């Protein structure tokens, strides 16, 4: 499996873009296999795992806001 992350020139130069917005921190637990794949992708793209997670969340929220009528699948027990 090969994943390449496209960074904007600014992201490539400085990492996380600076902003005047407040930043919130969260903690996410991943199973070991998901974490290892995430680390491999990050290493191959010379970015942090946190950068990939921020990018993934941003893209997910963009898709969700574009389709307000999407129905969520049933919640997994215990989550």
N, CA, C and O of each residue as an XYZ file, in Angstrom:
316
protein
N       0.839     -1.156      0.000
C       0.000      0.000      0.000
C       0.894      1.232      0.000
O       1.845      1.306      0.779
N       0.599      2.203     -0.869
C       1.414      3.402     -0.959
C       0.524      4.628     -0.856
O      -0.412      4.791     -1.638
N       0.814      5.483      0.100
C       0.075      6.721      0.265
C       1.063      7.860      0.162
O       2.093      7.856      0.837
N       0.765      8.823     -0.664
C       1.561     10.025     -0.729
C       0.657     11.199     -0.405
O      -0.459     11.298     -0.915
N       1.132     12.059      0.420
C       0.366     13.204      0.864
C       0.839     14.426      0.103
O       2.032     14.729      0.087
N      -0.095     15.133     -0.530
C       0.272     16.354     -1.229
C       0.215     17.514     -0.253
O      -0.817     17.764      0.370
N       1.328     18.219     -0.124
C       1.380     19.385      0.739
C       1.417     20.636     -0.124
O       1.996     20.645     -1.210
N       0.786     21.692      0.380
C       0.906     22.966     -0.307
C       2.342     23.443     -0.117
O       3.021     22.974      0.796
N       2.826     24.366     -0.956
C       4.194     24.878     -0.771
C       4.422     25.440      0.630
O       5.498     25.261      1.201
N       3.420     26.119      1.186
C       3.585     26.666      2.534
C       3.695     25.555      3.572
O       4.532     25.622      4.472
N       2.847     24.528      3.446
C       2.917     23.405      4.388
C       4.261     22.706      4.280
O       4.834     22.298      5.290
N       4.757     22.569      3.082
C       6.044     21.914      2.889
C       7.163     22.719      3.525
O       8.128     22.149      4.033
N       7.042     24.037      3.500
C       8.102     24.892      4.019
C       8.065     25.033      5.536
O       9.115     25.095      6.176
N       6.866     25.085      6.120
C       6.791     25.415      7.538
C       6.023     24.412      8.388
O       5.890     24.633      9.592
N       5.527     23.354      7.839
C       4.749     22.406      8.639
C       3.337     22.894      8.831
O       2.662     23.240      7.861
N       2.870     22.929     10.083
C       1.496     23.360     10.353
C       1.374     24.850     10.076
O       2.178     25.644     10.564
N       0.361     25.235      9.285
C       0.176     26.664      9.009
C      -0.140     27.430     10.296
O      -0.894     26.945     11.140
N       0.430     28.612     10.443
C       0.146     29.459     11.604
C      -1.207     30.120     11.406
O      -1.598     30.465     10.291
N      -1.904     30.287     12.513
C      -3.231     30.872     12.442
C      -3.511     31.632     13.723
O      -2.894     31.373     14.756
N      -4.435     32.561     13.654
C      -4.862     33.285     14.843
C      -5.989     32.548     15.562
O      -6.412     32.951     16.646
N      -6.472     31.460     14.950
C      -7.554     30.689     15.567
C      -7.034     29.950     16.794
O      -5.861     29.582     16.871
N      -7.939     29.741     17.753
C      -7.594     28.930     18.922
C      -7.414     27.487     18.486
O      -8.137     27.005     17.613
N      -6.477     26.809     19.072
C      -6.209     25.409     18.769
C      -6.647     24.567     19.963
O      -6.306     24.878     21.104
N      -7.401     23.502     19.701
C      -7.839     22.579     20.748
C      -7.045     21.289     20.625
O      -6.700     20.871     19.520
N      -6.760     20.674     21.728
C      -6.052     19.392     21.735
C      -7.028     18.280     22.084
O      -7.911     18.443     22.926
N      -6.848     17.144     21.413
C      -7.624     15.956     21.742
C      -6.666     14.777     21.807
O      -5.538     14.848     21.318
N      -7.119     13.716     22.404
C      -6.345     12.485     22.478
C      -7.120     11.404     21.748
O      -8.319     11.235     21.967
N      -6.436     10.673     20.881
C      -7.077      9.632     20.091
C      -6.326      8.329     20.301
O      -5.098      8.297     20.232
N      -7.054      7.267     20.555
C      -6.443      5.945     20.697
C      -6.615      5.171     19.403
O      -7.717      5.103     18.858
N      -5.533      4.589     18.911
C      -5.555      3.779     17.701
C      -5.069      2.389     18.041
O      -4.254      2.211     18.946
N      -5.574      1.394     17.309
C      -4.995      0.074     17.533
C      -3.594      0.067     16.921
O      -3.276      0.908     16.080
N      -2.774     -0.866     17.338
C      -1.365     -0.886     16.968
C      -1.160     -0.931     15.458
O      -0.278     -0.252     14.932
N      -1.956     -1.716     14.766
C      -1.790     -1.835     13.313
C      -2.080     -0.510     12.614
O      -1.327     -0.103     11.729
N      -3.161      0.169     12.999
C      -3.474      1.471     12.411
C      -2.361      2.474     12.699
O      -1.974      3.246     11.822
N      -1.848      2.463     13.930
C      -0.785      3.391     14.299
C       0.480      3.135     13.477
O       1.127      4.081     13.025
N       0.832      1.871     13.282
C       2.030      1.545     12.501
C       1.887      2.022     11.057
O       2.837      2.560     10.489
N       0.714      1.832     10.460
C       0.486      2.300      9.087
C       0.563      3.826      9.046
O       1.158      4.393      8.130
N      -0.034      4.488     10.031
C       0.022      5.946     10.105
C       1.464      6.433     10.195
O       1.837      7.384      9.508
N       2.276      5.796     11.031
C       3.693      6.181     11.174
C       4.446      5.969      9.859
O       5.257      6.808      9.469
N       4.185      4.863      9.182
C       4.857      4.599      7.903
C       4.516      5.669      6.879
O       5.396      6.162      6.173
N       3.239      6.029      6.797
C       2.817      7.069      5.859
C       3.489      8.392      6.221
O       3.995      9.097      5.348
N       3.492      8.724      7.501
C       4.114      9.970      7.947
C       5.604      9.989      7.612
O       6.112     10.988      7.102
N       6.295      8.906      7.892
C       7.733      8.838      7.620
C       8.032      8.968      6.131
O       8.962      9.672      5.740
N       7.249      8.293      5.305
C       7.474      8.345      3.857
C       7.220      9.726      3.279
O       7.786     10.088      2.248
N       6.363     10.503      3.948
C       6.000     11.831      3.453
C       6.691     12.957      4.215
O       6.438     14.135      3.966
N       7.566     12.581      5.147
C       8.320     13.559      5.932
C       7.399     14.559      6.642
O       7.643     15.766      6.644
N       6.341     14.020      7.241
C       5.415     14.805      8.054
C       5.178     14.049      9.353
O       5.563     12.887      9.484
N       4.548     14.706     10.302
C       4.234     14.031     11.561
C       2.911     13.274     11.443
O       2.090     13.557     10.570
N       2.727     12.315     12.335
C       1.451     11.611     12.400
C       0.343     12.607     12.736
O      -0.770     12.500     12.221
N       0.649     13.574     13.598
C      -0.349     14.589     13.963
C      -0.767     15.403     12.745
O      -1.938     15.756     12.610
N       0.177     15.705     11.859
C      -0.143     16.459     10.645
C      -1.153     15.681      9.794
O      -2.117     16.247      9.281
N      -0.911     14.369      9.656
C      -1.820     13.545      8.855
C      -3.201     13.494      9.504
O      -4.212     13.584      8.808
N      -3.255     13.354     10.812
C      -4.541     13.298     11.502
C      -5.281     14.628     11.341
O      -6.480     14.635     11.065
N      -4.574     15.765     11.513
C      -5.230     17.070     11.317
C      -5.769     17.193      9.903
O      -6.887     17.666      9.694
N      -4.970     16.765      8.931
C      -5.391     16.850      7.522
C      -6.608     15.955      7.273
O      -7.550     16.355      6.590
N      -6.581     14.743      7.832
C      -7.694     13.810      7.648
C      -8.979     14.363      8.275
O     -10.050     14.265      7.676
N      -8.879     14.935      9.462
C     -10.049     15.506     10.123
C     -10.586     16.670      9.301
O     -11.796     16.785      9.106
N      -9.707     17.522      8.824
C     -10.130     18.665      8.008
C     -10.860     18.209      6.745
O     -11.915     18.745      6.408
N     -10.298     17.217      6.046
C     -10.942     16.704      4.836
C     -12.276     16.039      5.155
O     -13.236     16.188      4.398
N     -12.348     15.310      6.261
C     -13.586     14.668      6.683
C     -14.661     15.715      6.954
O     -15.797     15.571      6.502
N     -14.310     16.766      7.687
C     -15.279     17.809      8.004
C     -15.722     18.559      6.757
O     -16.884     18.955      6.656
N     -14.820     18.760      5.811
C     -15.200     19.382      4.540
C     -16.239     18.536      3.817
O     -17.225     19.065      3.304
N     -16.021     17.218      3.776
C     -16.981     16.324      3.118
C     -18.315     16.317      3.855
O     -19.372     16.340      3.224
N     -18.276     16.286      5.188
C     -19.511     16.258      5.975
C     -20.304     17.536      5.779
O     -21.530     17.481      5.673
N     -19.645     18.683      5.728
C     -20.379     19.939      5.563
C     -20.949     20.050      4.159
O     -21.950     20.736      3.954
N     -20.331     19.389      3.188
C     -20.848     19.413      1.821
C     -22.100     18.555      1.680
O     -22.936     18.817      0.816
N     -22.236     17.539      2.516
C     -23.392     16.639      2.434
C     -24.083     16.576      3.793
O     -23.936     15.600      4.529
N     -24.824     17.608      4.115
C     -25.510     17.707      5.409
C     -26.550     16.617      5.627
O     -26.909     16.329      6.769
N     -27.039     16.005      4.551
C     -28.104     15.010      4.664
C     -27.592     13.585      4.823
O     -28.389     12.651      4.917
N     -26.288     13.404      4.853
C     -25.735     12.052      4.980
C     -26.136     11.457      6.329
O     -26.066     12.124      7.361
N     -26.552     10.208      6.305
C     -26.953      9.513      7.526
C     -25.763      8.705      8.036
O     -25.107      7.992      7.277
N     -25.500      8.827      9.326
C     -24.403      8.087      9.938
C     -24.804      6.634     10.141
O     -25.960      6.339     10.444
N     -23.843      5.725      9.974
C     -24.137      4.310     10.292
C     -24.367      4.185     11.803
O     -24.041      5.086     12.575
N     -24.931      3.054     12.196
C     -25.173      2.850     13.617
C     -23.871      2.948     14.393
O     -22.806      2.548     13.923
N     -23.989      3.487     15.582
C     -22.848      3.658     16.465
C     -22.338      2.293     16.928
O     -23.126      1.402     17.246
N     -21.022      2.139     16.963
C     -20.430      0.904     17.446
C     -20.559      0.851     18.956
O     -20.285      1.841     19.635
N     -20.971     -0.286     19.491
C     -21.172     -0.424     20.924
C     -19.916     -0.028     21.686
O     -18.806     -0.419     21.324
N     -20.101      0.746     22.738
C     -18.991      1.141     23.584
C     -18.227      2.351     23.095
O     -17.219      2.723     23.697
N     -18.674      2.971     22.028
C     -17.942      4.142     21.517
C     -18.846      5.336     21.441
O     -18.412      6.415     21.035
